[in-house]
């Protein structure tokens, strides 16, 4: 089937567009049949030779293009394009707004060409301006007596006439007048009242507003001509907190929700995550206590976000951040995959902390424990391939809210164990010890809500490698180290290792990167340095050799100094140096000339060790002043 070309676009001589031009009679007939709708706000003058040009004609021309520009801006979507960040000024009674521009809901362009500092002592003038400019006649008056409450700081487009010029008379008897010659566009900051907030509830209202905006999608209503920049909590003339993400949205929203299923818009979900992170940063500046709970500070949580690591108690593997009823588990993930998991979770609804435990029963959350990718294999072996760990909610001390299983758990104390009513606690699982060390090493963890479509397996096991018809690793090792004359060393090394360690060592030494002589000797030296060659020791060696830059740097060294590879004794000393891997990473980050200089400085004497430590020290030593 032939592909048809797109039709050639041509512009009409009369209209300048692709619109069809009809006669007056045709337009009248279409209007009477209710088949045509006129756009009264998009009327432009028709120019022709001999027409008398009046001021109203040019004004209509300007109004036409302003209306078209506003329509394009509304198609883009209201929000901030760049800048317009709100922060506290040099003192607690000032707000500062950075330069930038954006579009209002009505499609008006608002912009600040420079930073603007607003004193909160002008609160009355800001609110009065907002009331005067609002199209609504009745507005709730803010508590201006004590000037305490929550407000929306907005930016509104204005224009005024300026630069008067002389006007020539339009008639024989008319007199010359002075009229403003320019219309100047401007933007004004306004302050809109949201809620009255006593001093002891200002912080709590921040979480309630977040739930109202991000979960219920019912935020403060503003005039269509105003662009919201931030929510500001004031106590008198002092800023209590500034939350930009509760009000600020980024322009460019293409559709309302996910496939029309009524979900929150993408920009609203991103704003929820950003607002939660900013709010959590403020919360973590204060003491959280032994078992911090999200319900103490928030009314809702985004589908994914950070949480304090102190909320996970590694003594009994319970979590206190998420509400009861949510199925939570620890999950070991590579550090570079957290962004992808958060991105996937943002398509799910937020977590409403106001729901009862029964309503949360179908919510599944993974608490992510990040590790560097190069250390993932070693950590997985320490966890015996059990990469998830179920968490429980600590039993509440209130008997009214306590379930039967929680009541039994509370009875397991030392007194009952001594009397024999309960058996003693089982010995500590080494996997739990490994989990505890991973969690306690973090200050902040991430959680991500997961889908419940796929059933999670209930059977646990250990991954077992299945032998396929590929190349034989033992044969690869024998041929590789036979060419290097190190077969006896490899046999002794494998003979003093157990079955699991031998399998991991064979897998390591048969890798492609160890076909290079220097890498092969370095791997042997690293394995021989361990007195007990078990699975953990092999994992540590693999982690050290697989760090970024080691293989590339040693390849540079082999290319620059082939003489070191020809001397077997020098090669053994070089491979056995504890600074060889650091030298490899340094060479990988060095330029061509610097790498040549560093390689040339390496000396391996007949007696003594290689001078890699001195070369590295000289590399990072500051230059002496001349």
N, C-alpha and C positions, 0 to 999 in steps of 0.2 A: 504494500500500500504506500503510495507516494505521500510525502509530507508536504502539506500546503504551506506556502509562505504567508506570513502575516500581512494584512492589507496595508498599503501605503497610507500614511497619515497626511492629510492635507487640511489647511486652515481656510475657512471661509473669508472672502474678501470683506464682507460686510460685518460679520460678527467676530472674526478672529478666533473662532472656536469651531468645534465639530457639531454644534447645535444646529438643528434644522430651522431655517428662517421661513416663517409662514406669514401670510398676509393678514391685514386687520380683520377682514371678514372671516377668515378661517379661525383666527384667535377668538372672535366673538362667538362663533358657533361651538367651539370646543368649551368655552366658558359656560355657555348656556346648557350644554349637555353634561356639565360637571366632569369633564374629561381632562381639564387643565387646571392647574393650581398656580396662581401667580405668586412670586416671591417678592413681596413688597420691599423687603430690606435689601434686595439686590437689584436695584434699578440704577442704570448708568446713563449719562447723557449721550445722545446721538449727535455726532459732529458732522457738519456739512458746510460747504462754502457759502458764505453770506449769512451765517447764523450770528445773531448778536450774542456775544459772550458776557455773561453776568457772573457775579461772585457765587450765586447759589449753584451754578453749573459746576464750577470747580469744587465746591464743597460736596456736592453729590458724587463727584468722581472720587474724591478722597474717601467718603463714607462707603462707597461700593468696594473699594479695595481693602479697606479696614475690615469689612464684613467677611470678605473672602479669606483674608489672613486669619481671622478668628475661627473660621470654619476649619481651616487646615490645622490650626493649633488644637482644636477640640478633637480632631481625628487622631492627633498624636497622643492626646491624653493629658490631663492636668498634672502638674508636679514640677519639681525642681530639675532643671537641666544640668546646672553646675553651680557650685558655691552655695551661698546663702546659709552657711553654717552658723548656728546660734551657740554662743558660749557666754560664760560669765565674764564680766569685765575685770578691770584691775581691782575693783572693790566689790563687795557683796551687794551693793545697791545699784549695779549697772549691768546691762546686757550688751553684748557686742555681736553684730551680724556681719559676716564676711561678704565680699563682693560676689556677684553671681546673677543668674537670671532663671526665670521659670515661667510657666503658663498657668493661669487660673482656670477654673472650671468653665468660665464664660469664654475662654480662648484669648484673654488679654495677656499681653507680655508685660511682666513686671521685672525690674532689674535694679540692681545697686552697682554703681560703677566704682565704689570705694567702700571701705569698712565704715560701719555706722555704729556709734555708741549711744545707747539710750539710758538715761537716768530714770530709775523707777520712782523718783520723786515726781516725775511727769506722768504718773499713772492716771491721774484724773484727766489730763489732756488727751492721753492716748485713748482712754475709754470713751470720752466725749466725742472724739473724732470717729470712732467706730460706730457710735450710735447715730451720728449725723449722716454718715455715708451709707448706713444700712437701709435697704429698701423696706424692711419691716418697721412698722410704726411702734410696736410694743416689744421692748426687750427687758429681760430681767436685769435689774440694776445690780452691779457688783457691790460687795460690802466695802464701800469706800471709806467708811468710818475707821475701821481698823486695817483696811487694805490687806486682808488675809484671804486667800483663796487660790483657786487654780484657773489659769487663763490660757487662751491660745494667742500666741504672738503671730500675727499675719502680716502680709504685704499686699497692698492694694494699689491698682493703677489709677492715677489721676492725670488730669491735664488742666492747664490754665493758660490764659492769654497774657502776652507780654510784648515788650518792645513796641511802644506806640509809634505810629507813623501818620503823616498827614494824608487826608483823604480828599481827593479832588471832588468838587461839586458835581452832582449828577443831573442838575437842572440849571436853567438860567438864573433863577432866583435863589437857588440853594447856596448855603455857605460851606466853606471848607471846615472839616471836622478832623478830629484826631481819633484814630482807631488802633487797637492792638494789632500789630503786624504779624505776630507769630503765635502759634499754639505749641506750648512746651509740654511734653509728656514727662511724667514723674511717677514715682512710687512712694507710698507712705506706709509706715509701720503702724499697725493698729493692734489693740489689745481687746480680746473678746472674752467675756465672762463664761466660765464653764460650770464651776461648782464652788460652793462655800466649803471651806476646809478648816476646821479647828486645828490648832497647833499640834495636838496629840494624834490627829488622824491624817495628816498631810502625807506621810509615807505610805500608810495603808491604802489611801485613795489611789495611789499610783498603780498598785497591782489591780485594783478594781476597775480602773479605767482601761488597763491593758486587756482585761477579760472582755469588757464591754466593746472595745474597738476590734480586737483580733478574733474573738470567738463569736460574739453576737453580731459583729459588723455594724455597730450602731454607735458611731463616734459623735462628737460634737458637730452640730450643724453650723456652717458658716455661709455668708453670702457667696454667690457664685463668682463675684468679682474679687474675692480675697483668696490668696494662696497661703495656706497654713504652713508655718515654719517650725514651731515647737510648742509644747505644753510647758508652762512655767508655773511652779508653785511658789507663792509669795507669802511671807509672814511680815506684815508691815511693808516696809520698803526693802526688805532683804530677800534675796533669792534662796529658797529652800532646796529646790532641785530643778534641773532643766532636763526634759526628756524630748529629744528631737524626733525620735522614731515613732512616738505616739501620734504625731501630727504630720511629719514630713513624708512625702512620697516622691519617687523618682518618675519623671515623665517618660513615656514610651510604653505604656501598658497597651498591648494589642488586643486582648480579649478579657472578658470579665472573670472567668473561672476556668477550671480544668474540664474541657469538653462539655461545658454547659450543665454540669451536674450540681451546680449550686455551691461549689467549694469557694473558699476565699480566693481572691485574685492573687496572682503570683507576687506582685509587688507588696501586697498586704502581708503575705506569709513571710517574705524576706524582711519586711519591716518589723514583724513580730520577733523574729530571731535577733535582729540587731537591737531592738529595744530591750529584750530579755538579757542580752549580754551586757549592755550598758547598765541596766538595773542591777544585775548580779555583781558587777564590779563594785558598785556602791555598797551592796549588801556585804560583800566579803571584806570590806574595809573595817567592819565592826565585828566584835566577837560573836561567833555563830553558836557556841555551845558544843556539847558532846555529840548530840544527834540532831543536826540541823534538818529542818523540814521545809520544803518549798511552800507549803501552805502558810507558813509564818510570814512570808514576804510577798507571795504572789497569789493571784486568783486563777491564773491559767499559765500553761507552759506551751511553748512552741513544740512542734512535732520532733524537733531535734535541737540540742543545745548543750552547753557545758553545765557541770554541776560540781560542787566542792567534793574532793576526794574524802573529806572527813565524814561525809554522809554514808559511806560504806564502812561498816564495822567488820574488820577482818577477824575479830575474835569469834563471832558466831555467824559471820557472813550474812548480815542483815543490812538493809538499806533503809534510810529514814527520809530520803528526799522525795521519793514518789509516793503517792497515797496508797493506802491498803486496797487490795483488789487487783492491782496491776501486776502482771507476771514479769518480773525483771530477772536478768541474768548477766553475769560478767562475760564479756567476749573479748578474746585476744585478736587484735587486728593490726596490720601494718600501719605505721604512722601516716604514710602518704595516701591511704585509702579513706581516711576520715571524711575528707571533703566530699568524696563520692557518696558515702553512706548518708551524710547530712543532706546532700542534694536529693537523694532518693526519698528520704523521709519527709521532705518538704511538700511532697504531693499528698501527704496524709493530713487529716484534721488535727488541730491542736489538742492538748490534753486539758480538759476542763477540771480544775481542782475542786469545783463546787459540787461535782457529782458524788453520789454515794458509792460505797465500795462495791455494791452489786452491779452498778452501771459500769464500773471500771474493769469488771472481770474479763472482758474480751479484749483488753488492751495489752499488747505485748511490747516490751521495751528492752533493748539491749544497751547495757552500760559498757562502753568501749574502753578498753585498756590499750593505749597505743604503745607500740614498741618499734624501734628502727627495723627496717626490712632486713638488713644484714644480720640482725640478731633474732629474727623470727624463728628460724629453725632451731636454734639453741633453746629459746624459751619454750617452744613446743615440746622439745624432748624433756625439759624439766617438768612440764605439765603432763607428761606421758600421753601426749596427743589429745588430752581432754581440754579443748580450747574454749569451753564454756563452763560456767559455774553458776548454778541457780542461787538466787538471793531470796531472803524472806524479809517480811516486814516485822520489826520488833513488836512483841506483844504489848498492848497498852495496859497501863496499870488501872484503868477505869473498868470495873467489872461490868458495867452496863454495855460497853462497847467491845467487850472481850469475847472472842469465839471460844468454843469448848477446847479446841486443840491448843489455843493460846493459853487457856487456863491450866492445862496439863503441863505446858512448857514452863510456866512460871513456878510450878511446884518442884521442878528439878533443881533444888538448891543443895548446898553442902550438908545441911542437917538431915534431909531425907535420904541422901546417899549413904551417910554414915549409919543410919538406922536400918539400912537394907531394904527400904521400901522401893528404891529405884536402883538399878545397876549402875556401877561407876561409869563415867564418861568413857567412850572408846578412845583409843590412842589417836594422836593427831595424824591426819593423813599428810604425807609429804607433799602431795599435790596442793593441798590447802596452804601449806607453808610457802610453796612457790607463788601461789596466788597472792598471799598476804604481802610478800616482798615486792611484787609488781605493783600492787595497789598503793602500798605505803610509800613507794618511791615517787608517787604523783601528788601534785597539789590540786590539780583540776582534771576531771574526767569528762567524757562526753556521753550523752545518752542519745539514742535514736529510736523512734517508734518504728516498729516493723509491721509488715502486712501479715494478716492471718489467713490468707488464702491457702498457702501450702501447709500441709501438716508437718509438724516437726517430728523427727524420729525419736522414739522413746528408748530404743536399744542403743547402749553405748558399747564401744569396742575400740580396738587398737588397729591403726592402719597397718597393713601388711603388704610389702612389695611383692608383686607377682612377676615371676621370671617370664620374659618373652623371648622371641627369637632374634633379638638384637645382638650387638657385639658383646663378647664376654669380657667383663671388666678385669677378671684375673689375668686373662691373656694379654690385655692391653698393658697392664702394669708390668708383667714379666718382660714383654718385648721392650717397653719404654725404659725400664731401669736396667735391663741387660745391656742396652746400648750405652748407658751411662756408667756401667760397671758397678752398680749398687744393688745387685740382686740379693746379696747376702744380708745387707742392712734391712732391706724390705722384708725378707723372710723372718729375721729376728724380731722385727717390729710387730709383724702380724702374729707371730707365735706367742707373744706375751700379752695378747689382748683377748677379751672374751668374744663370744660369737657376735653380739650386737655391735661392739666396738670394731671388730674386724670388718663387718659389713659396711659400716660407715666409713672406715678408713679406706677400704677398697673403692667405695663410691667416690670419695674425695680424690684419691690419687689417680683415678682413671679419667678425671675430668679433662677437657680439652686444654684448658689453660696451663695444666701442669706438664704439657709436652715440651715447654721451654725448660732448658737445663737448670737455670737459676731458680725458677719457681719450683721445680721438682725437688731440688736439694733443700730449698727453704722449707717445703712441706715436711720432708723427712726430718730435718733438724728440729722443727717445731714439735712434731709428734714424739721424737726421741727425748725431748726435754721433760716430758711428763713421766714421772716414776710409775704411776698407775695409769695405764692406757685404757680408760673406759669410754662409754658413749659420751659422757659429758666432756671429757678431755678432747675427743675428736671434734665435738661441736664447737668448742672454744677455738681450736686451731682453724676450723673452717670459717668461723666468723672473722678471725683476724686476717686470714688470707683473702677473704672476699670483700674486705672493705674497699670503698671506691679509691682508685688510684694506685693500689699496690701492684697489680699486674702490669698496668701501663708503665709505671715508673721503673719496675725491674726490667721490662723490655727495653726501655731507653738505656738503662745501665748496661745491659748485655750488648746493645748496638754500639755504645760509646767505648766500652772496655772489653773487647773480645779476648784480650790477653788474660783476664781473670778467669775466663771459662776454660782456657787451655791448661792452666796449672791446677791440678786436682787438689793439691793441698791448700792453695789459695781459695779455691772454690768452696771447700769445706769450711774454712774459717769465715769466709764471707757469708755463707748460708747460715752458719751457727751464731752469727752476731745478733744480739738482742735489739740492735738498732736498724736491722735491714729493712723491716717493714716501714718504719718511719722514713727511711731514706727513699723507699719506693714512692710513698705518698708525696714527699717533697719534690722528687724529680717529676712526678706527673703534673704538678702545678707550676713547674719552672719553664721558662722560655727556652728556646734552642741554645742560645749562647750560655745562659746560666746553667742549663743542664750539662753542657759540655764541661764547664768549669768545675762543677761539683763532681762529676764523674772522674775528671782528671786528678782531683785532689785526693781520691780514695787510694790508700796505701794498705797493702796486706804484707807485712814483713814475714820473713822466714820464722822468726821467733816473736811471739806475742800475738795480740789480737789486731783485727782491722780497726782503722781509725775512723769508723763511721760516726762515733759520738763527737769527735773533734770537728769533723766536717759539718755536721748538723749544727753544732754550737757556733761555729764561725758563720754559718749561713744566716742565723737569726740574731747574731751579735750586732749591735748598732755600730755604724762607722765611726772611727775615731776622728775628732776634729783636727784639721790640719793647722 
